[in-house]
Amino acid sequence: MLLSKVLGVIVIARNGDRYNYYQDPLTYAGSNTETTALGEVQSHSLGSLIRSTYFDSSSSSYIEGIRSDLVDNNEVKVRVKAGVEGTVVFDSAIALLQGLFPPNPNNKIVLANETTIVAPLGGYQYVPVETVEPGNDRSLESWTNCPAFEKHTKQFYGSDDFKAKSKDASSFFNGVKDYVFGRPTTLENAIYDYINSELTHNKTYAHRLPPTFLEQARHWANYHENGVFTDGDITGIGNVAGRTLLHTVLESLERIAFNGDPLQFMLVETTYQPFLSLFEQTGITKDRPELSGFRKYYGSNVISTILDPFVNAADYASALAIELRRGSPPDVRDFLRIRFKNGTAHGFEDVHVFGHNADIPFTEFVYRAEGAAITSNRQWMEACGIKTSSLDILAVPSFSDNVFSYIVACIALGGLLFSAAMAVKKRRAEKRRLRLLGSEVSQVVFADYGSVVHSTRYLRDIPTSTLDDSFGEHPFAGIEYYPENPVWIL
């Protein structure tokens, strides 16, 4: 089908190269890491490619009507994961935006005195970035502090298939011990990320690492992460990384499709986990099985990755582009074209979703995907099996609910009786008070008369959690997300 024009695009991009990074194999709590100059170059190159693909009027994929010389912040929105890995994703997003919207001398203003001021660095363009912290918004990091996801991970580790793979991998993990310097060498733990980082940045290490060790580590990590971050059911908890991101995708597509909304380009900068889930949920891996990270290896071994891998499935600076296109007459429906760029080696290639061998009608995509989307923090808590909220910290764990309620009621009743007794005592004291000459002046005092009112009578308690609301619109700070800072109510 010939499609005449691109109405808008959502780009989901992975961060660029960084130093080695450890994630707990069960909870996925992560260590802090830092981006590298290589990672910034990778992300900058990705931004330049996106610009030439979607912001160049001579490109066949040009977004119709979008401003390309200077960024129009009404047409562009950027969301960035700010999770357990530190500032790596944010740094990558900034580097990408520098390639997407390079300095332009037209980024200037003329003052009243006719002085022309060009923005710093030859017209640097400052694009607003919305950071998404898990303490407020679970849409970009939904797998941490999620009991149901941890249960899913435990079940995967306890499966017969995982045990069989662990046995197959034992020869590799025994052989690699001398090259990971005390780090755990089991299939449950991550060594690929360490090996890959050292091989990239440490010349001595690169000279000593035996051939095929990186490939074998990548293989077992791919197997590990694919088992953790995918699920056979589109609504399964193993797909939680993709399920929360689907809400952003569907909401943004609807905005782009609506003629009254100026949004035409959405960038979501994140880590590798959502790629795996989305590939599985939408059936992309059935059309492109190599994107699951699996491929056959030579000899008696098999290659395929852990804990921040995906040189096969989603390498550094990979990107998934979801294009909303308007069909040509007589079929003027809206369609989606999905394109994927794996790492920095290749350009965008078409991938197909939900069994289609071509572009999929927008309405069909929404119909198939919306049932799996997690649309709010409350729904995320329900999916994760979390029964409490941040408001529940007011409960005292050493008493039953009934006993605690009884104590609170007694305290409240005692306070009421004390207040009543004090009021009666005050009235009696007024009656006994000696009235002197001139004391008939009114004793009534008008509070705040002729002054600024500081009363708190009209202030309402602000809830610490509004879990019914969509991601990112209101504060959300679950107590479980900050276990290192317990709150004691005495």
ChimeraX attribute file (.defattr): number of C-alpha atoms within 10 A of each C-alpha:
attribute: neighborCount
match mode: 1-to-1
recipient: residues
	/A:1	8
	/A:2	9
	/A:3	17
	/A:4	15
	/A:5	18
	/A:6	23
	/A:7	25
	/A:8	28
	/A:9	27
	/A:10	25
	/A:11	21
	/A:12	23
	/A:13	31
	/A:14	27
	/A:15	29
	/A:16	30
	/A:17	24
	/A:18	22
	/A:19	18
	/A:20	20
	/A:21	18
	/A:22	20
	/A:23	19
	/A:24	13
	/A:25	21
	/A:26	17
	/A:27	17
	/A:28	15
	/A:29	16
	/A:30	17
	/A:31	13
	/A:32	16
	/A:33	16
	/A:34	16
	/A:35	20
	/A:36	17
	/A:37	12
	/A:38	14
	/A:39	22
	/A:40	24
	/A:41	18
	/A:42	22
	/A:43	32
	/A:44	24
	/A:45	20
	/A:46	26
	/A:47	25
	/A:48	18
	/A:49	17
	/A:50	22
	/A:51	20
	/A:52	18
	/A:53	18
	/A:54	23
	/A:55	23
	/A:56	18
	/A:57	16
	/A:58	10
	/A:59	12
	/A:60	12
	/A:61	20
	/A:62	21
	/A:63	24
	/A:64	17
	/A:65	13
	/A:66	21
	/A:67	16
	/A:68	17
	/A:69	15
	/A:70	16
	/A:71	17
	/A:72	14
	/A:73	15
	/A:74	11
	/A:75	17
	/A:76	20
	/A:77	19
	/A:78	19
	/A:79	20
	/A:80	25
	/A:81	27
	/A:82	21
	/A:83	24
	/A:84	18
	/A:85	18
	/A:86	16
	/A:87	17
	/A:88	26
	/A:89	26
	/A:90	22
	/A:91	21
	/A:92	31
	/A:93	28
	/A:94	21
	/A:95	23
	/A:96	30
	/A:97	25
	/A:98	21
	/A:99	20
	/A:100	24
	/A:101	21
	/A:102	21
	/A:103	19
	/A:104	17
	/A:105	17
	/A:106	14
	/A:107	18
	/A:108	15
	/A:109	12
	/A:110	10
	/A:111	9
	/A:112	7
	/A:113	6
	/A:114	8
	/A:115	9
	/A:116	11
	/A:117	14
	/A:118	16
	/A:119	17
	/A:120	13
	/A:121	10
	/A:122	14
	/A:123	17
	/A:124	19
	/A:125	20
	/A:126	16
	/A:127	16
	/A:128	12
	/A:129	16
	/A:130	15
	/A:131	18
	/A:132	20
	/A:133	19
	/A:134	24
	/A:135	17
	/A:136	19
	/A:137	24
	/A:138	28
	/A:139	28
	/A:140	29
	/A:141	25
	/A:142	25
	/A:143	26
	/A:144	21
	/A:145	21
	/A:146	22
	/A:147	16
	/A:148	19
	/A:149	25
	/A:150	21
	/A:151	16
	/A:152	20
	/A:153	22
	/A:154	15
	/A:155	13
	/A:156	17
	/A:157	20
	/A:158	11
	/A:159	11
	/A:160	11
	/A:161	11
	/A:162	18
	/A:163	14
	/A:164	10
	/A:165	14
	/A:166	17
	/A:167	12
	/A:168	15
	/A:169	20
	/A:170	14
	/A:171	11
	/A:172	16
	/A:173	21
	/A:174	11
	/A:175	12
	/A:176	19
	/A:177	14
	/A:178	11
	/A:179	17
	/A:180	15
	/A:181	9
	/A:182	8
	/A:183	13
	/A:184	13
	/A:185	19
	/A:186	16
	/A:187	25
	/A:188	19
	/A:189	18
	/A:190	28
	/A:191	31
	/A:192	27
	/A:193	25
	/A:194	22
	/A:195	22
	/A:196	21
	/A:197	16
	/A:198	19
	/A:199	17
	/A:200	15
	/A:201	15
	/A:202	12
	/A:203	10
	/A:204	10
	/A:205	14
	/A:206	16
	/A:207	10
	/A:208	10
	/A:209	16
	/A:210	12
	/A:211	10
	/A:212	13
	/A:213	19
	/A:214	21
	/A:215	18
	/A:216	21
	/A:217	28
	/A:218	30
	/A:219	28
	/A:220	31
	/A:221	28
	/A:222	30
	/A:223	20
	/A:224	27
	/A:225	25
	/A:226	24
	/A:227	18
	/A:228	26
	/A:229	25
	/A:230	26
	/A:231	19
	/A:232	11
	/A:233	12
	/A:234	23
	/A:235	18
	/A:236	16
	/A:237	25
	/A:238	26
	/A:239	28
	/A:240	33
	/A:241	26
	/A:242	31
	/A:243	29
	/A:244	27
	/A:245	24
	/A:246	23
	/A:247	21
	/A:248	21
	/A:249	21
	/A:250	18
	/A:251	13
	/A:252	20
	/A:253	25
	/A:254	15
	/A:255	16
	/A:256	22
	/A:257	19
	/A:258	12
	/A:259	10
	/A:260	8
	/A:261	12
	/A:262	16
	/A:263	24
	/A:264	25
	/A:265	24
	/A:266	23
	/A:267	21
	/A:268	24
	/A:269	26
	/A:270	27
	/A:271	26
	/A:272	23
	/A:273	27
	/A:274	26
	/A:275	27
	/A:276	28
	/A:277	25
	/A:278	24
	/A:279	24
	/A:280	25
	/A:281	25
	/A:282	18
	/A:283	19
	/A:284	22
	/A:285	20
	/A:286	16
	/A:287	16
	/A:288	13
	/A:289	15
	/A:290	15
	/A:291	23
	/A:292	26
	/A:293	26
	/A:294	21
	/A:295	14
	/A:296	11
	/A:297	14
	/A:298	8
	/A:299	6
	/A:300	5
	/A:301	15
	/A:302	17
	/A:303	22
	/A:304	28
	/A:305	30
	/A:306	28
	/A:307	26
	/A:308	25
	/A:309	28
	/A:310	31
	/A:311	20
	/A:312	19
	/A:313	25
	/A:314	27
	/A:315	22
	/A:316	24
	/A:317	30
	/A:318	29
	/A:319	28
	/A:320	23
	/A:321	23
	/A:322	19
	/A:323	24
	/A:324	27
	/A:325	26
	/A:326	22
	/A:327	18
	/A:328	14
	/A:329	10
	/A:330	6
	/A:331	11
	/A:332	12
	/A:333	14
	/A:334	20
	/A:335	22
	/A:336	24
	/A:337	21
	/A:338	23
	/A:339	17
	/A:340	21
	/A:341	21
	/A:342	22
	/A:343	23
	/A:344	16
	/A:345	8
	/A:346	10
	/A:347	16
	/A:348	17
	/A:349	12
	/A:350	14
	/A:351	22
	/A:352	23
	/A:353	23
	/A:354	16
	/A:355	12
	/A:356	13
	/A:357	11
	/A:358	15
	/A:359	20
	/A:360	19
	/A:361	18
	/A:362	20
	/A:363	13
	/A:364	12
	/A:365	16
	/A:366	16
	/A:367	10
	/A:368	13
	/A:369	20
	/A:370	16
	/A:371	12
	/A:372	20
	/A:373	21
	/A:374	28
	/A:375	22
	/A:376	22
	/A:377	29
	/A:378	21
	/A:379	18
	/A:380	24
	/A:381	22
	/A:382	15
	/A:383	18
	/A:384	21
	/A:385	13
	/A:386	16
	/A:387	8
	/A:388	13
	/A:389	18
	/A:390	17
	/A:391	13
	/A:392	11
	/A:393	15
	/A:394	11
	/A:395	14
	/A:396	13
	/A:397	10
	/A:398	7
	/A:399	10
	/A:400	11
	/A:401	12
	/A:402	9
	/A:403	10
	/A:404	15
	/A:405	13
	/A:406	12
	/A:407	12
	/A:408	12
	/A:409	12
	/A:410	12
	/A:411	12
	/A:412	12
	/A:413	12
	/A:414	12
	/A:415	12
	/A:416	12
	/A:417	12
	/A:418	11
	/A:419	12
	/A:420	12
	/A:421	11
	/A:422	12
	/A:423	12
	/A:424	11
	/A:425	11
	/A:426	11
	/A:427	10
	/A:428	11
	/A:429	11
	/A:430	11
	/A:431	9
	/A:432	8
	/A:433	8
	/A:434	8
	/A:435	10
	/A:436	7
	/A:437	6
	/A:438	6
	/A:439	9
	/A:440	8
	/A:441	7
	/A:442	6
	/A:443	7
	/A:444	6
	/A:445	7
	/A:446	7
	/A:447	9
	/A:448	10
	/A:449	8
	/A:450	7
	/A:451	7
	/A:452	7
	/A:453	9
	/A:454	7
	/A:455	9
	/A:456	7
	/A:457	6
	/A:458	6
	/A:459	7
	/A:460	7
	/A:461	6
	/A:462	7
	/A:463	10
	/A:464	14
	/A:465	18
	/A:466	18
	/A:467	21
	/A:468	12
	/A:469	16
	/A:470	19
	/A:471	24
	/A:472	18
	/A:473	11
	/A:474	15
	/A:475	17
	/A:476	24
	/A:477	20
	/A:478	23
	/A:479	18
	/A:480	17
	/A:481	15
	/A:482	12
	/A:483	10
	/A:484	8
	/A:485	9
	/A:486	10
	/A:487	11
	/A:488	9
	/A:489	9
	/A:490	5
